[in-house]
């Protein structure tokens, strides 16, 4: 059994476009932006996780900031920012 970890953020903003799957520049990973019934779901692709599993997994502050930074750079003008983050 191999565990995986990824961060997923839900925004209170309805994504008006088709889903996107974009590379995380300089990393061997991708992130996605998809319409969701609750608004817009943005996340990173999974990566292998080793160690003890947390009881209440939460994205790290660094991971949240990386996703928000990528959104500011790649999708300027959309309301996918801290103010619409659930």
Helices and strands as residue ranges (DSSP letters): E 3-5, E 8-11, E 20-23, E 30-36, E 39-44, E 47-49, H 61-74, G 82-84
